[in-house]
Amino acid sequence: MWKQIPREKKKELVERIQSYFYDERDEEIGELAAENFLHFIMSDIGPTLYNAGISDAISMTEQKWMSIEQDLEALKKSEVGR
């Protein structure tokens, strides 16, 4: 999973974690501790967040599809008896 995040983005995330700990908890944590925390979030919590995003995407796709079906139904022409 680490390989999927570009080095610069990982560095930014580590810095944001360090800032969070300093700003919110008045604690200074080192780069290694912040990397370990990031790894924990990604491996233990990340899949739950990812799956929630996928579920949201499925719901949105289903809603869009229903709207498309309604639009297509509205385009049907009436058939008059022959």
NORLINQUI-V691594 format. One record per pair of residues at least 24 apart in sequence whose C-alpha atoms are under 7 Angstrom apart, sorted by the first residue. I is the first residue (numbers start at 0). J is the second residue. D is the distance in Angstrom with one decimal. If there is no record, write none. Layout:
I_J_D, I_J_D
//
This chain:
13_37_6.9
//
